[in-house]
Amino acid sequence: MWIDYWAIDWDYDGITFKSMWQAIRGNGKRANTVNTIASSPQLSAGKRAIAVWLVDVFGNDASATVEVR
């Protein structure tokens, strides 16, 4: 996989990404594939935005936001 690391903000405010969970590939001999499954903490009920930020091994980054209830 080409993913270097990715992070999740479980309660994204639409302005500042606050990393609350991360998965990192590692480097050198410790370089592995990045875990692609994340478990959310216990979240309070209600509508919220969850944002994901991903960086590949070339330094390119991408993000996505989804609204959940």
C-alpha atoms as an extended CHARMM CRD file, in Angstrom:
* protein
*
        69  EXT
         1         1  MET       CA              0.0000000000        0.0000000000        0.0000000000  PROA      1               0.0000000000
         2         2  TRP       CA              1.0820000000        3.5460000000       -0.6170000000  PROA      2               0.0000000000
         3         3  ILE       CA             -0.4530000000        4.9720000000        2.5710000000  PROA      3               0.0000000000
         4         4  ASP       CA              2.1470000000        6.4020000000        4.9710000000  PROA      4               0.0000000000
         5         5  TYR       CA             -0.2650000000        7.4500000000        7.7080000000  PROA      5               0.0000000000
         6         6  TRP       CA             -3.8320000000        8.5290000000        8.3020000000  PROA      6               0.0000000000
         7         7  ALA       CA             -5.7460000000       10.1580000000       11.1180000000  PROA      7               0.0000000000
         8         8  ILE       CA             -9.3440000000       10.6630000000       12.2350000000  PROA      8               0.0000000000
         9         9  ASP       CA            -11.0790000000       13.5770000000       13.9340000000  PROA      9               0.0000000000
        10        10  TRP       CA            -14.2160000000       11.9950000000       15.4380000000  PROA      10              0.0000000000
        11        11  ASP       CA            -15.8450000000       15.3990000000       16.0680000000  PROA      11              0.0000000000
        12        12  TYR       CA            -14.6550000000       17.6970000000       13.2650000000  PROA      12              0.0000000000
        13        13  ASP       CA            -15.7650000000       21.3160000000       13.7030000000  PROA      13              0.0000000000
        14        14  GLY       CA            -15.3290000000       22.1970000000       10.0220000000  PROA      14              0.0000000000
        15        15  ILE       CA            -12.3140000000       24.4250000000       10.7090000000  PROA      15              0.0000000000
        16        16  THR       CA             -9.5410000000       22.7160000000       12.6820000000  PROA      16              0.0000000000
        17        17  PHE       CA             -8.6350000000       19.0480000000       12.2310000000  PROA      17              0.0000000000
        18        18  LYS       CA             -7.8770000000       17.5770000000       15.6770000000  PROA      18              0.0000000000
        19        19  SER       CA             -6.2940000000       14.1640000000       15.3020000000  PROA      19              0.0000000000
        20        20  MET       CA             -7.9120000000       11.7840000000       17.8090000000  PROA      20              0.0000000000
        21        21  TRP       CA             -6.7490000000        8.5060000000       16.2300000000  PROA      21              0.0000000000
        22        22  GLN       CA             -3.7410000000        7.7010000000       14.0080000000  PROA      22              0.0000000000
        23        23  ALA       CA             -2.2370000000        4.7750000000       12.1200000000  PROA      23              0.0000000000
        24        24  ILE       CA              1.3900000000        5.0400000000       10.9740000000  PROA      24              0.0000000000
        25        25  ARG       CA              3.2980000000        2.7800000000        8.5720000000  PROA      25              0.0000000000
        26        26  GLY       CA              6.6900000000        3.1400000000       10.2460000000  PROA      26              0.0000000000
        27        27  ASN       CA             10.0250000000        3.3990000000        8.4580000000  PROA      27              0.0000000000
        28        28  GLY       CA             13.1010000000        1.3840000000        7.5680000000  PROA      28              0.0000000000
        29        29  LYS       CA             12.9210000000       -2.2730000000        8.5690000000  PROA      29              0.0000000000
        30        30  ARG       CA              9.7970000000       -1.5350000000       10.6270000000  PROA      30              0.0000000000
        31        31  ALA       CA              7.8600000000       -0.3780000000        7.5460000000  PROA      31              0.0000000000
        32        32  ASN       CA              4.6300000000       -2.3260000000        7.4470000000  PROA      32              0.0000000000
        33        33  THR       CA              1.2840000000       -1.7950000000        5.8560000000  PROA      33              0.0000000000
        34        34  VAL       CA             -0.8930000000        0.6600000000        7.7290000000  PROA      34              0.0000000000
        35        35  ASN       CA             -3.8200000000       -0.6260000000        9.7520000000  PROA      35              0.0000000000
        36        36  THR       CA             -6.9620000000        0.2730000000        7.7800000000  PROA      36              0.0000000000
        37        37  ILE       CA             -9.5160000000       -0.4340000000       10.5180000000  PROA      37              0.0000000000
        38        38  ALA       CA            -10.2390000000        2.1080000000       13.2450000000  PROA      38              0.0000000000
        39        39  SER       CA            -12.5180000000        1.8170000000       16.2600000000  PROA      39              0.0000000000
        40        40  SER       CA            -14.3390000000        4.9150000000       17.3870000000  PROA      40              0.0000000000
        41        41  PRO       CA            -14.4570000000        5.9280000000       21.0280000000  PROA      41              0.0000000000
        42        42  GLN       CA            -17.8150000000        6.0730000000       22.7820000000  PROA      42              0.0000000000
        43        43  LEU       CA            -19.3990000000        9.1620000000       21.2170000000  PROA      43              0.0000000000
        44        44  SER       CA            -22.3370000000       11.1260000000       22.5360000000  PROA      44              0.0000000000
        45        45  ALA       CA            -25.5670000000       10.8770000000       20.5590000000  PROA      45              0.0000000000
        46        46  GLY       CA            -26.3490000000       13.4710000000       17.9320000000  PROA      46              0.0000000000
        47        47  LYS       CA            -25.2750000000       14.6990000000       14.5490000000  PROA      47              0.0000000000
        48        48  ARG       CA            -21.5460000000       15.2080000000       14.0010000000  PROA      48              0.0000000000
        49        49  ALA       CA            -18.9280000000       15.4320000000       11.2850000000  PROA      49              0.0000000000
        50        50  ILE       CA            -16.1060000000       12.9060000000       11.1390000000  PROA      50              0.0000000000
        51        51  ALA       CA            -13.0040000000       13.8420000000        9.1390000000  PROA      51              0.0000000000
        52        52  VAL       CA            -10.2250000000       11.6030000000        7.8280000000  PROA      52              0.0000000000
        53        53  TRP       CA             -6.8170000000       12.8920000000        6.7220000000  PROA      53              0.0000000000
        54        54  LEU       CA             -4.4640000000       10.6190000000        4.7580000000  PROA      54              0.0000000000
        55        55  VAL       CA             -0.8560000000       11.0680000000        3.6070000000  PROA      55              0.0000000000
        56        56  ASP       CA              0.7970000000        8.7610000000        1.0640000000  PROA      56              0.0000000000
        57        57  VAL       CA              4.4750000000        7.7510000000        0.8620000000  PROA      57              0.0000000000
        58        58  PHE       CA              5.1190000000       10.5840000000       -1.6270000000  PROA      58              0.0000000000
        59        59  GLY       CA              3.8630000000       13.2530000000        0.7920000000  PROA      59              0.0000000000
        60        60  ASN       CA              0.5580000000       13.8670000000       -0.9720000000  PROA      60              0.0000000000
        61        61  ASP       CA             -2.3710000000       14.3580000000        1.3690000000  PROA      61              0.0000000000
        62        62  ALA       CA             -6.1240000000       14.0750000000        1.0370000000  PROA      62              0.0000000000
        63        63  SER       CA             -9.0390000000       14.5020000000        3.3750000000  PROA      63              0.0000000000
        64        64  ALA       CA            -12.7080000000       13.6090000000        3.4870000000  PROA      64              0.0000000000
        65        65  THR       CA            -15.5450000000       14.5120000000        5.8080000000  PROA      65              0.0000000000
        66        66  VAL       CA            -18.7880000000       12.6650000000        6.4240000000  PROA      66              0.0000000000
        67        67  GLU       CA            -21.7680000000       13.7160000000        8.5100000000  PROA      67              0.0000000000
        68        68  VAL       CA            -23.2790000000       11.0240000000       10.7350000000  PROA      68              0.0000000000
        69        69  ARG       CA            -26.2490000000       10.8830000000       13.1030000000  PROA      69              0.0000000000
